[in-house]
Amino acid sequence: MHIELPVVSFISAFLVLIPLPWYCKSRNAPAISISLWLFIANIVNGINSVIWADNTRIVAPVWCDIVTKILVGTNVAIPTSIFCLCAYLERASLAGQSYNSQKRRILYINILLCLGVPIAYMILHSVVQAQRFDIVESFGCRANIYDSVPSIFLLWIPPLVFSLGACIVAGLALRRFWINRIVIGKHLQASTFALTTPQYFRLMSMAFVQILWSVYIASFNIWLTVKHGLHLWISWSDVHSNFSHIGIFPTALVSRQEFTYTLICWWTIPITSLIFFVFALGEETMEQYGIRSSWFRHCSSWLQDLWLNITDRLPMSFRKQPPLPTHLQVEVSVAKFSDKLQSPQSPKFPSVYPVPLHAYIPTKHALSSETLYC
């Protein structure tokens, strides 16, 4: 029995809920979406690993019908939520602009991307679902996928597109933040975003790491799909001719290499959860639970000094100062006759800083004409 599977799943489910109260307080809908999707995925994986520990019995088929679709939806829900998070940070970087009048529209867009797109993704999975579901020993029920060209475009390309789109939006947000960095701190705290500069950089860092992780997972899924060759998607009736069948895959019939792929794919969710938790761990989150840590403050100070050292080494073209306010310009024009004229210093930005995805479970190709999906 792989006792580590349920233990890691339930611990990961607990960790992603720790920063949830702070995200709810700051009304960060994309981060809330990431937390909830990861929580559900970890709970599902944990329960599956308990029920099907060292066995492949067909129990709870209705449960499998439901959770396999949820796991399929989570595959795209994390990239869409990251995309919304980057858009959230991009709006926050526009100093001097208010979005109070657009709150409802932004909320509808977040709901559409974080919930509507995953539901549509679950429905589209039925196009390439050749069997009801598959049961893998120690891992439980997984969605079945018929390896074909439609499966690549319907299941694996959308997460990759949203991840690359999020990367572009995050780059724009970081550029605008750098341009407006002198006034951005007060703008963030005074606006409806309720963010501090360290919080902004933690969210931005988490977004970039999750984007890279999502791109890797999507690319890995595509490689696993095509490595044994693709089947022809002739027609709906041909692909779904054996739809009521349930695939059974005991460990004894799966090669060591394929089992390794299965384990790697399973770990994508806990790793995504750990990324989400680590970058969400800030002073405001710890204070939410009454935690005071000198070690955390020491790490925060070290990261702040590291960020300042990096920015000091940048070329001057990247450190262009925005125009000073009018009243400061008057002070400078008067003070230019003084021998002690000093240039204003840039504010210091401390930098403290998860899809997750679900990849299918590859199996021994000689055993089945379909691949397994977790």
N, C-alpha and C positions, 0 to 999 in steps of 0.2 A: 504493500500500500504506500502511495506517495503522500505521506502525512503532511508534507510541506505545502501541497496545493491548497487544501481548505484553510490552513493556518494563514498563509500569505494572502489569500483572497479576503478573508474576514478582517485581517489587520489593515489591508489596503482600503477596504470599505470604510473602516473607522477613520483612517487618516484623512480621506478626502472630505469628510464631514466636519473636521476641526475648523477650517477657515470659513465654513459656510455662514455662520452668524455674521462675520464681518462683511462678507460679500452681500448678504441680505441688507445689512445696515447701509452700505454704500450704494445699494440698488444696481449692482453690477450684474445684469441679467446674463451675459455670456459666461462669466465665471460660475454663476449659479448653475447654468446648464451643464457645464463641464463637470462640476462636482456631482450633480445628480446622475448623469449618464454613467460616470465612472463608478459611483456607488452601486447602481443597479447591476452593472456588468460584473463587478466583483462579487456581489451577493449571488448572482446566478452561477458564476463559475465555482464559488465555494460550495453551494448546495449540490451542484452537479458532481463535483469531485467527491462529495460525501456519499451520495446515493449510488454512484457507479464506481466506488472504490473496489478495484480488483474484480469487477464483474461487468457483463454486458447485457444484463437482463432488460427486457422491454417492460419497464414500469413507468407509470405516469406519462403516457403518450401525449395527453393534452398539455401537460406542463412543457414537454419538449416542443410542441407546436408553437406555444407562446414565446418561450424564451429564445428559441432559435431565431425568430423574427426580431426580437429585441436586440440580440447580439449582432444581427445583420445591420439593424438601424444604428447601433453604436459605432459601427465601422465608419460611417459618414458623419455622425453627429458630432464627434470630436473635432474634425476639420472645420465643419460649418460653425461650431461654437468659437473656435480659435479665430476664424475669419471675422465673426462679429466682435470678438474681443479686440482685434486689431483696429476695426472700424471705431470702436469705443475709444481707444487710445488716440486714434487720429483726430477724432472730434475734440478730445481733451487738449490736444496740442495746439489748437487754434485759439490763441489768447485773444480775449476781447470779444468773442462771439458767444452768444447765448443760444441754447437749444431748448428753452422752455416751451416754445410754441410747437416744437417738433417731437415732443416726448411721446405722444401717442403713435405717431407714424413710425418712430424708431422702435417702439415696443412691438408693433405689428411686424416689422421687418425681422426683429430678433426671434419672435415666435415662429415666423415662417421658415427661417433658416435653421433654427435650433430644434424645432419640432416638426414642422411641415415637411421639410426636405427628408429627414430620416423616415418619416411615415411613407412618403412616396418611394423612397429607396427600398423599404420593406416590400412594398407592392410589386415593384419592378423585379425584385429577386425571384418572384414566382415564374417569371419568363424563363429563367435558367435553372429552375429547381426541378431536377429529374426524379427525385424521390422525396418521400415525406420528410425524413430527417435521417441522420446517422448517429450511431452510438459508438463512442470510442472508449475503450476500457480506461478507467482512472480519470478521464476527462468529461465523460457524460455526453449528452446529446448535442450535436452540432448541425448547423444548416448544411444542406447538400447543394452542390453547385455542379452544373454540367459544363465542363471546360470547353469553351468555344469562344469565337470572336465576340458574340453578344455579351458573354459574361465579363469580358475585359472592359467593354465600353459601358455596360450598365452598372458594374460593381466596383471596378478598380480605378477607372479613369476619374469619376466624380471626386473621390477623396483627394486624388492628386491635384485636380484642378483647384479645389477649394484651398488646399495647402499652399500652392503656388500663388494664388490670389491673395491669401493672407500675408504671404511674404512681401508682396508688392505694397500692400496697404501699410504693413508694419514699417517698411522702409520710408514711406512718405511721412508716417507719424513721427519717426525718429528724426527725420530731416527738419520737420517743422518745429519739433521740440528744441532742436539745437539752435535754430534761428531765433526762437522766442524764449531762450532759456533764462534771460534776465528777469522777465516779468511772468514767466510761466508758473512759478511757485505760488505767488499770490493768486493768480488766476485759478489754479486748480483747487485751492482751499476755499476760495470765495464762490466758485461756481457750483453747479449741481452735481459735479463729479465727485466731490468730497474726497479728493486724493491729495496726498503729499508727494513731494518729489521722489523720496525713496520708494513709496508705494508704486508710483508710475514706472520707475525703472525695474522693479521686481516683476510687474505685470508684463512689461515689454520684454524682459529677459525670458520669462516663462513662455511667452508667445513665440519667440524665435527658436527656443529649444524644442517646443512642441511641433513647430513647423518642420524643422529638420527631421525630427523623429517620425512625423506623419509621412513625409516624403519617402523616407527610408522604408517604412512599412508598406506603403502603396507600391513602391518599386519592387520590394521583395515578394509581394503577393502576385504581381504580374509575372515575375520570373518563375515562381512556383506553378503558375497556371500554364505557362508555355513550355516548361522544361521537358515534359513528356509528350508534347505535341497537342494540338487542338482537335476537337471533334467537330464534325459538320453539324450545324444547327439546321436540320432539314425542314422541320415543321413543328408546330406546337404538339400535334398528336404523336409525332415520333419521339420527341424529347420527353413527353409526359406519359408515355405508354405504360410505364411501370411506376406510376406516381405513388401508389399505396405501399410500395416496398420500403422497409426500414433497413438501412445498412448496418451491419454488425462488424466491428473491427476490434477483436481481442489483441492484446499486446503481442501474443505469441505469433501472430500472422503479419505483424508489421516489422519491417526491417529496422535495424538500429539507426540508420540514416534518417528514415522517415519519422521515427519516433523522436529523434533530435529536432527535426523541423517542427514537429507537433509541439514539443516543449518550448521551443523558441517562440512560436506563435502564441502560445498560452501566456507567456511571460510579458507580452506586450502591454496587457492591461495593467498588471501591477507596476510595471516600470512607468507607464504613463501616470498612474496614480501617485507614484513617488515623486515624479517631476512636479506635478501639480502641488503636492503638499510642501515640498522643499521651498519652492519659490513663493508660496503663500505664507510662509512662516516669517512674520515680521513682528515688530514690537506691539503694534496695535492688535494683532491676532493673539499674541501671548497675554497681553493685558486683558483681552476679552475673557480669558480664563484665570485671571489673577496670577499670572506667572511673571516673575522678575528674575532675570538671569544675567549675571555679570559676564558669563561666557558669551552670551548672545551680543551684548553691547560691545565686547572686545572684537568679535567677528565683524560687527557692523562698522566699527571704527577702522578696522584693517581694510575692509572693502572700500570704504570711503577714500582712504589714502591711496589705494590702488587705482581707483577711478581718477583721482586728481593727477596722479603720475602719468596715466595714459593720456589724459587731455592736454597736459603740459607738453607732451612730446609730439602732438599733432602739428602739422604745418600751420602757419599763420592764416592761410587762406581758408582753413576749416574753422578758424576761431574768430571769424569776423563778428565784431560787436554790432548789434542793432543800434539805430540812432538813439541818443540819449534824450530824455524828456526836455522840454523847453526850459524849465526852471533850472535844471542841472547845467544846461548849456550856458545860461547866464552866469552861473557861479564859476564855470570854467573860464569864461572870457574875462572875468574880473581877476581870477586867481592866476591867470597866465603870467602876470607880472611878478608873481611871487617865486622865490627860489625854491620853495618847498612844494611845488605843484606835484601831485601824485595822481596817477591814473586810477580810476575806479577799478576795483578788483571784481572779478566774476564770482558769483556765488558758488559755494561748494555743493556739489550734488553727491550725496552718499548713494552708493549703488549696492543694494543688498538683494542680492538675489543669491504641467505636466505642460484607438485612437484606436488612438489608440483605438488604439484601434484593434480591430479584430481581423486576424488573418485566417485563411482557411487552414485546415489541418491536412497536409498532404499525406497520402497513404501509398502503400506499395501499388504501383500502377497495374501490376498483373492481377490484383485482386478485384479492382473495380474500374469501370470506365469513367467514373466521376471522381472528383476530389472532394475532400471534406472541408468544412468551413467552421471556424470557431468564432 
